[in-house]
Amino acid sequence: MPDSASLPAVSPLALRPATEADAELIAAIHSASWQATYRGLLPDTFLDGEVVHERASYWRARMSAPGAERRSVLIAERAGEAIGFMCVELQPDSPWGVLLDNLHALPAHQGIGAGKLLMRAAQDWAREHGEAQLYLYVLDGNAPAIAFYERQGWTFSGAEPDHMGGIDITALRYVYRLDRASTLY
């Protein structure tokens, strides 16, 4: 077994709040994540074409929209490189709690803990706002994401029709009760 001095150093993960200036960066991560994850679930023409422009437009508008106090957008970094992000938002009229609207890690950086770290930050943010539950939507057929959420203690609570990439899809709703044990590690 090699001694610890000969093992490569692993850069720790860090989170930082996103700003309006990060809209393009977030859109690039979001697009890359969709292109890798939604292949076979959404049309290739959408994933290979308009998704980049659509996500850029979406994030420019979202990051400059009023109501920033109702949401948190964090970027995960490793060695100064942005590798993922999450967006969590209060939904005052929702019976499901706080919406974990986005949780994405670049494909090359999945499995190193960024998703867990971002999810923990979303849970902490919801607790700080006095909420008892979070919810999210995942595309039906996105087996790796569904397995990840279920390993973290999220439970299926329903399905809803949606429209994405020019097609009708089914979005599965998962919920997470914050009064549960919250250890993700």
Secondary structure, DSSP 8 states (H G I E B T S, - for coil): ---GGGS-----EEEEE--GGGHHHHHHHHHHHHHHHSBTTB-HHIIIIIHHHHHHHHHHHHHHSS-GGGEEEEEEEETTEEEEEEEEE--TT-TT-EEEEEEEE-GGGTTSSHHHHHHHHHHHHHHHTT--EEEEEEETT-HHHHHHHHHTT-EEEEEEEEEETTEEEEEEEEEEETTS-----
